[in-house]
Amino acid sequence: MADYKLIEVSDKKLEKQWLVFPSKLYRRDPHYIRPLDDDVVKLFDKDRNKLLRKGGDAIRWLLADEKGKIVGRIAAFIDPYTAKNNEQPTGGCGFFDCINDQQAANIMFDACKNWLQQRGMEAMDGSINFGDRDNFWGVLVDGFHEPVFNMPYNFPYYKDLFENYGFRNYFNQYTYRRGIDAYGLAEKVFAKAKRIRENPDYTFESIQWKNKTKYAYDFMTIYNKAWGVIPGVKPITEAHALGLLKQLEQILDKRLANFGYYKGEPISFFIMMQDLNQVIKDFNGKLHLWNKLRLLLRLKVFKRCDRIVGRIFGIIPEHQGKGVDGAMVLFFRDEILKQKVPYKDLQMNWIGDFNIPMMRVVEDIGGTIYKTHVTYRLLFDPEKPFHRAERQKKALES
């Protein structure tokens, strides 16, 4: 057996090694794109991650071989908002990267398990994010294509490392894909969408940044009705929604943030963004002043992004199944195609297999599964019955 040493990340030098390791591991893989360091570091910064100020906790480790060479990294954490929202208190492990060696992986998984057990947890999910679900979440098991911004990419052997340790599939996350230059709507969906577009009670519009406070309220209203009812998804506040829009304002093409209304009341949104991975490939994880300028030039002037990512799609329950989903897609398509823009590819990200209604919506509007990530769960008591994530029982009207 190899002689491995676990090292807790306790200073800036070790943190740098922890950040750099994946780029060394994947140096010969043409698909790998290093995330921006700051997007990862801030998750473990008490001043910037409120989870650490609200009772959460986190730890990071490196794994070195007998020669001192780094061969793995991992983090463990407890989200105070979601840890108790399960049959058993559940923590998480994430940012897992490792050579193809089960012993090495087991040492890191053991460290996470022991650390979580000492803090009252009875299970752990992995590989997940210490924060919102829409970033750094899941183990890629199918569709080893170039990753979209802040979504995990890993070697195929990661699946075996998790499953051999005892992790089980808690749910799948699908990335759907469709072209932008084709309608691709199911016939029944197109017919409903056409009726919605012709009904004056329904209106659709792209965001106007001067009115972002209004759109923040609309986003919060729709999100909490459409997504806030799903187990494990936290409702958001208007301040949170406004913060999200402010983050996007400098880089987001406003035609990628669309809202639907019924008699003036917000009922739906379709929020997309340019896939920044297409323009940060050579940034090496850094977003200093020069790279910020390069980012804006590549997005706004040279228009190097032809791939967009569906960040979130929501329709309040009262208007599901009526054709609003197709009407949103038609509005977006018309707005994009009447302009001379380079977008060709749309990937709709993070759709859990527990969300049958949303899977049906995306398939009806022409999406097909392109990638599959898995959220794994490990129960510390092997005698306890394992249950996959509960599926939404309410399906959309046919």
C-alpha positions in Angstrom: 0.0 0.0 0.0 1.2 3.5 -0.7 2.1 5.8 2.1 -0.1 8.9 1.8 -0.2 11.9 4.1 -3.3 14.1 4.7 -2.6 17.8 5.1 -5.1 20.3 6.3 -5.2 23.6 4.3 -4.2 26.1 7.0 -2.4 28.9 5.2 -2.2 30.7 1.9 0.7 28.6 0.6 -1.4 25.4 1.1 -4.5 27.1 -0.3 -2.6 27.9 -3.5 -1.5 24.2 -3.8 -5.2 23.2 -3.2 -6.3 25.6 -6.0 -3.6 24.6 -8.5 -3.8 20.8 -8.1 -6.7 20.2 -10.6 -4.9 22.1 -13.4 -1.9 19.8 -12.9 -4.1 16.7 -12.8 -5.9 17.6 -16.0 -3.0 19.2 -17.8 -3.3 16.8 -20.8 -7.1 16.9 -21.0 -8.2 19.3 -23.7 -11.7 19.7 -22.2 -10.6 20.9 -18.7 -11.0 24.6 -18.0 -9.7 26.0 -14.7 -12.4 27.8 -12.7 -11.7 31.3 -11.5 -9.8 31.0 -8.3 -11.9 33.7 -6.5 -15.1 31.9 -7.3 -13.8 29.0 -5.2 -11.8 30.8 -2.5 -14.8 33.0 -1.5 -16.7 29.9 -0.5 -14.3 29.3 2.3 -14.0 33.0 3.4 -16.1 33.9 6.4 -16.4 37.5 5.2 -17.9 36.4 1.9 -19.8 33.2 2.6 -22.7 33.8 5.0 -23.0 30.1 5.7 -19.8 30.4 7.7 -21.3 33.3 9.7 -24.6 31.5 10.3 -23.4 28.3 12.0 -21.8 26.5 9.0 -18.4 25.0 9.0 -15.8 23.9 6.4 -12.4 22.3 6.1 -10.0 21.5 3.2 -7.3 18.9 2.8 -4.6 18.0 0.4 -3.2 14.5 0.0 0.5 13.9 -0.6 2.4 10.7 -1.5 5.6 9.5 0.1 7.6 11.9 -2.0 5.6 14.9 -1.1 3.8 15.1 -4.4 0.2 16.3 -4.2 -2.2 13.5 -5.5 -5.6 14.7 -4.3 -7.7 17.4 -2.7 -11.1 17.6 -1.0 -13.3 19.8 1.2 -15.9 18.9 3.8 -18.6 21.3 5.0 -21.9 21.7 6.8 -24.6 24.0 5.4 -26.6 25.1 8.4 -29.7 25.8 6.3 -29.9 22.3 4.7 -28.1 20.0 7.1 -31.3 19.1 9.0 -33.6 19.0 6.0 -33.2 15.3 5.6 -34.2 12.1 7.2 -30.8 12.3 8.9 -28.5 15.3 9.4 -26.4 15.5 6.2 -23.2 17.3 5.4 -21.2 17.5 2.2 -17.9 16.9 0.6 -16.8 18.6 -2.6 -14.0 20.0 -4.7 -12.8 16.4 -4.9 -9.9 15.7 -7.3 -7.7 12.7 -7.2 -5.4 10.4 -9.1 -7.0 7.0 -10.1 -6.2 5.3 -6.8 -9.0 4.0 -4.6 -6.8 4.0 -1.5 -6.0 7.7 -2.0 -9.7 8.5 -2.5 -10.7 6.5 0.6 -8.3 8.4 2.8 -9.9 11.7 1.8 -13.5 10.3 2.0 -12.7 8.9 5.5 -11.4 12.3 6.6 -14.6 14.0 5.5 -16.8 11.3 7.1 -15.0 11.4 10.4 -15.0 15.2 10.5 -18.8 15.3 9.8 -19.6 12.6 12.3 -17.8 14.6 15.0 -20.2 17.4 14.3 -23.3 15.4 14.5 -23.9 14.5 10.8 -25.1 11.0 9.8 -24.6 11.3 6.1 -22.7 13.2 3.4 -23.5 14.2 -0.1 -20.8 14.5 -2.7 -19.3 16.0 -4.8 -21.2 19.2 -4.0 -20.7 22.9 -3.5 -20.5 24.8 -0.2 -23.2 27.2 -1.3 -25.8 27.3 -4.0 -26.6 24.3 -6.1 -26.1 26.0 -9.4 -22.2 25.9 -9.2 -19.6 23.1 -8.6 -22.2 20.4 -8.0 -22.2 16.8 -9.0 -19.9 14.1 -10.4 -19.8 13.9 -14.2 -20.7 10.4 -15.3 -21.8 10.9 -18.9 -21.1 13.5 -21.6 -17.4 14.3 -21.1 -17.6 17.4 -23.2 -16.1 20.8 -22.4 -17.7 22.1 -19.2 -19.8 25.2 -19.0 -18.9 27.9 -16.5 -18.6 26.7 -12.9 -19.9 23.2 -13.6 -17.8 20.2 -12.6 -15.6 18.3 -15.1 -13.8 15.2 -14.0 -12.3 12.0 -15.3 -14.6 9.0 -15.9 -13.0 7.0 -13.1 -14.4 9.4 -10.4 -17.7 7.4 -10.6 -15.9 4.3 -9.5 -14.0 6.0 -6.7 -17.3 7.2 -5.2 -19.3 4.1 -5.7 -16.5 1.7 -4.5 -16.4 3.7 -1.2 -20.1 3.2 -0.7 -21.7 6.3 -2.1 -25.0 5.8 -3.8 -26.9 7.7 -6.5 -29.1 10.3 -4.7 -30.2 12.0 -7.9 -29.0 12.7 -11.4 -28.6 16.3 -12.7 -29.1 16.6 -16.4 -27.7 19.2 -18.8 -30.0 19.5 -21.8 -28.9 20.9 -25.2 -30.7 22.4 -28.2 -29.8 24.6 -31.1 -31.0 28.2 -31.2 -31.7 28.4 -34.9 -34.5 25.9 -34.9 -37.9 25.9 -33.2 -37.7 22.3 -32.1 -41.0 22.4 -30.2 -43.3 19.5 -29.9 -46.4 20.0 -32.0 -48.8 20.3 -29.1 -46.4 22.7 -27.3 -46.1 24.9 -30.4 -49.9 25.1 -30.7 -50.2 26.1 -27.1 -47.3 28.6 -27.3 -48.9 30.2 -30.4 -52.2 30.7 -28.5 -50.3 32.2 -25.6 -48.4 34.6 -27.8 -51.6 35.7 -29.5 -53.4 36.3 -26.1 -53.0 40.0 -25.1 -53.2 39.0 -21.4 -49.8 37.4 -21.7 -46.8 39.6 -22.3 -43.0 38.9 -22.5 -40.0 41.2 -22.2 -36.3 41.2 -21.8 -34.8 42.8 -18.7 -34.1 46.5 -18.7 -31.2 47.2 -16.3 -32.5 50.6 -15.3 -35.5 48.8 -13.7 -33.5 46.0 -12.1 -35.2 46.6 -8.7 -38.5 45.7 -10.3 -37.1 42.6 -12.0 -35.5 41.5 -8.7 -39.0 41.5 -7.1 -40.5 39.7 -10.1 -37.6 37.1 -10.0 -38.1 36.5 -6.3 -41.9 36.1 -6.7 -41.6 33.6 -9.5 -38.7 31.7 -8.0 -40.3 31.2 -4.6 -43.5 29.9 -6.2 -41.9 27.7 -8.8 -38.7 26.5 -7.1 -39.0 27.4 -3.4 -41.5 24.5 -2.8 -38.9 21.8 -3.9 -37.2 20.1 -0.9 -33.6 21.2 -0.5 -34.2 24.5 -2.4 -34.2 27.6 -0.2 -36.6 30.5 -0.9 -34.8 33.7 -1.7 -35.3 37.3 -0.6 -35.7 40.4 -2.8 -32.2 41.5 -1.6 -30.7 38.2 -2.7 -32.4 38.5 -6.1 -31.2 42.1 -6.6 -27.7 41.0 -5.6 -27.8 38.3 -8.3 -28.9 40.7 -11.0 -26.3 43.3 -10.0 -23.6 40.6 -10.4 -24.8 39.8 -13.9 -25.4 43.4 -15.1 -21.8 44.1 -16.3 -21.5 41.0 -18.5 -25.0 39.7 -19.3 -26.6 40.3 -22.7 -30.0 41.6 -21.6 -31.7 39.5 -24.3 -30.8 36.5 -22.2 -32.9 37.5 -19.2 -36.6 37.2 -20.2 -39.8 37.5 -18.1 -43.4 36.6 -18.7 -46.5 38.3 -17.3 -50.2 37.6 -17.1 -52.3 40.7 -16.8 -49.2 42.5 -15.5 -48.3 40.0 -12.8 -45.0 38.0 -13.0 -45.5 34.4 -13.9 -42.3 33.1 -15.6 -38.6 33.7 -16.3 -35.9 32.3 -18.5 -32.5 33.4 -17.4 -29.5 32.5 -19.5 -25.9 33.8 -19.7 -23.0 33.6 -22.1 -20.8 30.6 -21.3 -17.8 32.4 -19.8 -15.7 29.3 -20.1 -15.4 30.1 -23.8 -13.5 33.3 -23.0 -11.5 32.4 -19.8 -9.7 29.3 -21.0 -6.4 31.0 -20.9 -6.9 33.0 -17.7 -5.4 30.2 -15.5 -7.9 31.0 -12.8 -7.0 34.6 -12.5 -9.3 37.6 -12.9 -7.0 40.5 -12.4 -7.5 43.9 -14.1 -6.0 42.8 -17.4 -8.1 39.7 -17.6 -11.2 41.6 -16.7 -10.6 43.9 -19.6 -9.9 40.8 -21.9 -13.2 39.3 -20.6 -15.3 42.4 -21.6 -13.6 42.8 -24.9 -14.2 39.1 -25.8 -17.8 39.3 -24.8 -18.8 42.8 -25.9 -16.5 43.6 -28.9 -15.2 40.4 -30.4 -18.3 38.4 -29.4 -16.5 35.1 -29.0 -19.3 33.4 -27.1 -21.5 31.3 -29.3 -22.8 29.1 -26.5 -25.2 30.2 -23.8 -26.2 28.4 -20.6 -29.7 28.3 -19.3 -29.2 29.2 -15.6 -32.8 28.9 -14.5 -36.2 28.5 -16.0 -39.3 28.9 -13.9 -43.1 29.1 -14.3 -45.5 29.5 -11.3 -47.8 26.5 -10.8 -51.0 28.3 -11.9 -49.6 28.8 -15.4 -47.8 25.5 -15.9 -49.1 23.3 -18.7 -50.7 26.1 -20.6 -48.0 26.8 -23.1 -46.1 29.5 -21.3 -42.9 27.5 -21.6 -43.0 27.3 -25.4 -44.1 31.0 -25.6 -41.0 31.9 -23.6 -38.8 30.0 -26.0 -40.4 31.5 -29.1 -40.0 35.0 -27.6 -36.3 34.4 -26.8 -35.7 32.9 -30.3 -37.3 35.8 -32.1 -35.4 38.3 -30.0 -32.1 36.6 -30.7 -32.6 35.8 -34.4 -33.7 39.2 -35.4 -30.4 40.5 -34.1 -27.0 39.7 -35.6 -25.6 37.7 -32.7 -23.4 34.7 -32.7 -25.3 32.4 -30.4 -25.8 28.9 -31.8 -25.9 26.5 -28.8 -28.0 26.5 -25.7 -27.3 24.2 -22.8 -29.9 24.1 -20.1 -28.1 23.3 -16.9 -28.9 21.5 -13.6 -32.2 19.8 -14.1 -32.6 17.1 -11.4 -34.3 13.8 -12.2 -36.5 14.4 -9.3 -38.1 17.3 -11.1 -40.3 15.5 -13.6 -42.3 18.6 -14.6 -39.2 20.5 -15.6 -37.7 17.6 -17.5 -40.9 17.4 -19.5 -40.8 21.1 -20.2 -37.3 21.1 -21.4 -37.9 18.0 -23.6 -41.0 19.6 -25.0 -39.1 22.6 -26.1 -36.6 20.5 -28.0 -33.9 19.8 -25.4 -32.0 16.5 -25.3 -29.8 15.2 -22.5 -26.2 16.1 -23.2 -24.5 15.5 -19.9 -25.3 13.7 -16.7 -23.9 14.6 -13.3 -24.7 12.5 -10.2 -25.2 13.8 -6.6 -24.0 10.9 -4.4 -25.1 10.3 -0.8 -23.3 8.1 1.8 -25.3 7.0 4.9 -22.8 6.5 7.8 -25.0 3.8 9.2 -25.0 1.1 6.5 -28.1 -0.6 8.1 -30.2 2.5 7.6 -32.5 2.2 4.5 -31.3 4.4 1.5 -33.9 6.5 -0.4 -33.2 8.5 -3.5 -34.4 12.1 -3.7 -38.2 12.3 -3.6 -39.6 13.0 -7.0 -42.1 15.8 -7.5 -45.5 14.1 -7.7 -47.2 17.0 -9.5 -46.8 16.7 -13.3 -47.6 19.3 -15.8 -50.9 19.0 -17.7 -50.6 17.3 -21.0 
